[in-house]
Amino acid sequence: MKIDTATSTPLDRRDDRLLRFPEVHNRTGLSESTIRRREARGTFPGRVALGPRLVGWYESDVVAWVRDPIGYQAGKPALA
């Protein structure tokens, strides 16, 4: 995986796990409606469509949110 040394964020997501809602809920304690509201505000990682009725979240994005839920902004590089 390529790493951007300036921000320490992965540029290639092929090795990044995709988490389904139950795992995201277990890690964050957030309900689905709270996640949707935070996604809309850009204060939670955006979901990835895996199929017509199937979504997931990149594990590295969820980990970044768990590290700093107050300061998290979607699309902003995570600090290591």
Z-matrix of the N, CA and C atoms (Angstrom, degrees):
N
C 1 1.444
C 2 1.518 1 108.69
N 3 1.315 2 115.90 1 136.20
C 4 1.461 3 121.13 2 176.81
C 5 1.523 4 108.97 3 -79.80
N 6 1.327 5 116.15 4 139.23
C 7 1.462 6 121.14 5 178.76
C 8 1.517 7 108.83 6 -121.04
N 9 1.307 8 116.54 7 131.82
C 10 1.460 9 122.02 8 173.14
C 11 1.523 10 106.09 9 -81.98
N 12 1.325 11 116.63 10 106.49
C 13 1.463 12 120.31 11 -174.32
C 14 1.520 13 112.76 12 -66.01
N 15 1.313 14 118.53 13 -21.47
C 16 1.465 15 120.57 14 179.51
C 17 1.528 16 111.13 15 -70.81
N 18 1.329 17 116.75 16 -34.39
C 19 1.466 18 119.75 17 -177.50
C 20 1.523 19 112.99 18 -118.47
N 21 1.319 20 117.74 19 -9.84
C 22 1.466 21 123.02 20 -178.05
C 23 1.524 22 112.38 21 58.21
N 24 1.323 23 117.37 22 36.13
C 25 1.456 24 120.67 23 177.24
C 26 1.518 25 109.28 24 -112.73
N 27 1.334 26 116.80 25 144.63
C 28 1.458 27 119.08 26 179.31
C 29 1.525 28 110.97 27 -67.54
N 30 1.323 29 115.76 28 136.04
C 31 1.459 30 120.61 29 175.64
C 32 1.522 31 110.30 30 -93.69
N 33 1.316 32 116.46 31 -19.06
C 34 1.449 33 122.91 32 -176.27
C 35 1.529 34 107.94 33 -119.59
N 36 1.308 35 117.22 34 116.63
C 37 1.467 36 120.61 35 -174.77
C 38 1.525 37 113.34 36 -92.23
N 39 1.322 38 118.65 37 8.38
C 40 1.465 39 119.82 38 -178.08
C 41 1.525 40 112.68 39 -58.40
N 42 1.328 41 118.18 40 -31.93
C 43 1.462 42 121.45 41 -178.76
C 44 1.528 43 112.73 42 -95.88
N 45 1.312 44 117.40 43 0.92
C 46 1.464 45 122.16 44 -179.16
C 47 1.530 46 108.84 45 -84.93
N 48 1.327 47 117.25 46 123.67
C 49 1.466 48 121.42 47 178.81
C 50 1.518 49 111.10 48 -67.38
N 51 1.316 50 115.56 49 147.73
C 52 1.462 51 121.31 50 172.23
C 53 1.521 52 107.72 51 -102.34
N 54 1.322 53 116.04 52 128.81
C 55 1.457 54 121.93 53 -178.70
C 56 1.519 55 110.07 54 -103.75
N 57 1.322 56 116.52 55 137.57
C 58 1.460 57 121.75 56 174.86
C 59 1.523 58 108.78 57 -86.03
N 60 1.327 59 117.34 58 168.95
C 61 1.460 60 121.38 59 -174.50
C 62 1.531 61 114.18 60 -53.64
N 63 1.344 62 120.53 61 -46.33
C 64 1.474 63 118.04 62 -177.90
C 65 1.538 64 112.97 63 -56.04
N 66 1.323 65 117.18 64 -39.25
C 67 1.467 66 120.52 65 178.87
C 68 1.530 67 111.00 66 -70.16
N 69 1.333 68 116.99 67 -40.81
C 70 1.470 69 120.63 68 177.58
C 71 1.528 70 109.22 69 -62.88
N 72 1.317 71 117.23 70 -42.77
C 73 1.467 72 121.55 71 177.94
C 74 1.533 73 110.57 72 -61.16
N 75 1.334 74 117.41 73 -44.67
C 76 1.469 75 120.73 74 179.56
C 77 1.525 76 111.80 75 -61.59
N 78 1.316 77 117.08 76 -38.17
C 79 1.469 78 120.59 77 -177.52
C 80 1.525 79 112.90 78 -78.69
N 81 1.331 80 117.04 79 -29.93
C 82 1.467 81 119.80 80 -173.42
C 83 1.526 82 113.62 81 -108.78
N 84 1.320 83 117.19 82 -26.97
C 85 1.456 84 121.02 83 -175.02
C 86 1.519 85 113.25 84 77.80
N 87 1.331 86 117.44 85 7.34
C 88 1.466 87 121.45 86 -177.71
C 89 1.525 88 111.17 87 -90.78
N 90 1.325 89 115.61 88 145.22
C 91 1.463 90 120.88 89 174.94
C 92 1.529 91 109.22 90 -78.67
N 93 1.328 92 115.39 91 166.57
C 94 1.466 93 119.58 92 179.41
C 95 1.527 94 111.34 93 -62.78
N 96 1.333 95 117.62 94 -39.56
C 97 1.471 96 119.53 95 -179.39
C 98 1.533 97 111.16 96 -67.63
N 99 1.324 98 117.76 97 -36.42
C 100 1.469 99 120.56 98 177.25
C 101 1.521 100 110.50 99 -67.20
N 102 1.323 101 116.82 100 -40.91
C 103 1.467 102 120.22 101 177.64
C 104 1.525 103 109.69 102 -61.23
N 105 1.322 104 117.93 103 -44.39
C 106 1.476 105 121.01 104 179.29
C 107 1.531 106 111.46 105 -60.08
N 108 1.332 107 117.06 106 -44.36
C 109 1.471 108 120.12 107 178.59
C 110 1.527 109 110.75 108 -62.73
N 111 1.325 110 116.79 109 -44.50
C 112 1.464 111 120.01 110 -179.09
C 113 1.533 112 111.26 111 -67.04
N 114 1.328 113 117.74 112 -37.51
C 115 1.467 114 120.60 113 175.76
C 116 1.528 115 109.83 114 -59.59
N 117 1.321 116 116.54 115 -44.68
C 118 1.470 117 121.10 116 -178.95
C 119 1.525 118 111.46 117 -61.93
N 120 1.335 119 117.09 118 -34.19
C 121 1.471 120 121.92 119 178.99
C 122 1.526 121 112.81 120 -84.20
N 123 1.339 122 116.78 121 -11.17
C 124 1.466 123 120.05 122 -177.58
C 125 1.519 124 112.90 123 81.74
N 126 1.349 125 116.88 124 17.84
C 127 1.463 126 120.18 125 -179.58
C 128 1.528 127 112.23 126 -107.27
N 129 1.326 128 116.44 127 16.36
C 130 1.462 129 122.72 128 173.38
C 131 1.521 130 106.49 129 -150.28
N 132 1.340 131 117.60 130 147.39
C 133 1.472 132 119.59 131 -179.96
C 134 1.527 133 112.14 132 -56.83
N 135 1.303 134 115.31 133 143.83
C 136 1.460 135 120.65 134 178.14
C 137 1.513 136 111.98 135 -75.77
N 138 1.318 137 114.89 136 149.54
C 139 1.460 138 120.62 137 178.67
C 140 1.520 139 110.47 138 -78.95
N 141 1.329 140 115.67 139 159.60
C 142 1.457 141 123.62 140 178.71
C 143 1.524 142 106.90 141 -116.81
N 144 1.327 143 117.08 142 127.10
C 145 1.462 144 120.79 143 177.83
C 146 1.526 145 108.96 144 -73.53
N 147 1.330 146 116.17 145 123.74
C 148 1.460 147 121.83 146 178.60
C 149 1.522 148 111.28 147 -105.13
N 150 1.303 149 116.24 148 -12.34
C 151 1.453 150 123.02 149 -179.35
C 152 1.515 151 108.02 150 -177.24
N 153 1.335 152 117.62 151 -177.07
C 154 1.460 153 120.00 152 -177.91
C 155 1.534 154 113.64 153 -58.50
N 156 1.323 155 117.38 154 -35.57
C 157 1.473 156 120.84 155 -178.88
C 158 1.525 157 111.21 156 -130.84
N 159 1.321 158 116.20 157 31.13
C 160 1.462 159 120.79 158 -174.63
C 161 1.523 160 109.24 159 -135.31
N 162 1.334 161 116.85 160 124.11
C 163 1.463 162 121.08 161 178.92
C 164 1.524 163 109.95 162 -130.37
N 165 1.320 164 115.11 163 162.39
C 166 1.455 165 121.40 164 175.85
C 167 1.515 166 109.08 165 -151.68
N 168 1.317 167 115.70 166 172.42
C 169 1.462 168 122.58 167 177.96
C 170 1.512 169 107.44 168 -126.85
N 171 1.341 170 117.11 169 142.36
C 172 1.458 171 120.18 170 176.32
C 173 1.524 172 109.22 171 -67.41
N 174 1.324 173 115.03 172 131.89
C 175 1.465 174 120.70 173 -177.71
C 176 1.523 175 111.67 174 -57.89
N 177 1.324 176 117.88 175 -41.85
C 178 1.468 177 120.18 176 -178.52
C 179 1.527 178 111.26 177 -62.56
N 180 1.326 179 117.77 178 -34.18
C 181 1.469 180 120.96 179 177.66
C 182 1.528 181 111.05 180 -68.78
N 183 1.334 182 116.27 181 -41.93
C 184 1.467 183 120.18 182 179.29
C 185 1.530 184 109.97 183 -65.96
N 186 1.327 185 117.16 184 -41.36
C 187 1.469 186 121.19 185 178.01
C 188 1.529 187 109.89 186 -61.19
N 189 1.333 188 117.33 187 -42.29
C 190 1.472 189 120.75 188 178.24
C 191 1.525 190 110.34 189 -61.87
N 192 1.331 191 117.52 190 -39.91
C 193 1.460 192 120.63 191 178.31
C 194 1.529 193 110.65 192 -65.45
N 195 1.333 194 117.04 193 -43.70
C 196 1.469 195 120.90 194 -179.51
C 197 1.527 196 110.53 195 -61.65
N 198 1.326 197 117.34 196 -36.80
C 199 1.472 198 121.15 197 179.22
C 200 1.523 199 112.09 198 -65.57
N 201 1.333 200 117.35 199 -35.33
C 202 1.465 201 120.71 200 -176.78
C 203 1.529 202 110.42 201 -148.12
N 204 1.331 203 117.85 202 72.88
C 205 1.466 204 119.60 203 -176.52
C 206 1.527 205 113.83 204 -65.36
N 207 1.309 206 118.24 205 -29.70
C 208 1.467 207 121.22 206 -179.53
C 209 1.526 208 110.86 207 -74.95
N 210 1.320 209 117.04 208 -42.09
C 211 1.462 210 121.08 209 -175.56
C 212 1.514 211 115.11 210 -91.72
N 213 1.344 212 117.98 211 -1.48
C 214 1.461 213 120.59 212 -176.14
C 215 1.524 214 111.21 213 -67.38
N 216 1.317 215 115.81 214 133.41
C 217 1.466 216 122.57 215 171.56
C 218 1.522 217 107.36 216 -131.77
N 219 1.323 218 118.07 217 124.67
C 220 1.459 219 122.42 218 179.98
C 221 1.520 220 109.68 219 -57.74
N 222 1.322 221 115.86 220 137.18
C 223 1.456 222 121.16 221 178.92
C 224 1.512 223 113.85 222 84.97
N 225 1.319 224 117.68 223 -7.96
C 226 1.460 225 121.97 224 179.26
C 227 1.528 226 108.19 225 -89.74
N 228 1.333 227 119.16 226 132.47
C 229 1.463 228 120.27 227 -179.80
C 230 1.526 229 111.48 228 -58.61
N 231 1.330 230 115.23 229 137.82
C 232 1.466 231 120.44 230 177.80
C 233 1.516 232 109.79 231 -80.41
N 234 1.307 233 116.34 232 142.47
C 235 1.457 234 121.02 233 176.08
C 236 1.514 235 108.31 234 -90.56
N 237 1.328 236 116.32 235 135.89
C 238 1.468 237 120.50 236 -178.30
C 239 1.504 238 111.62 237 -80.41
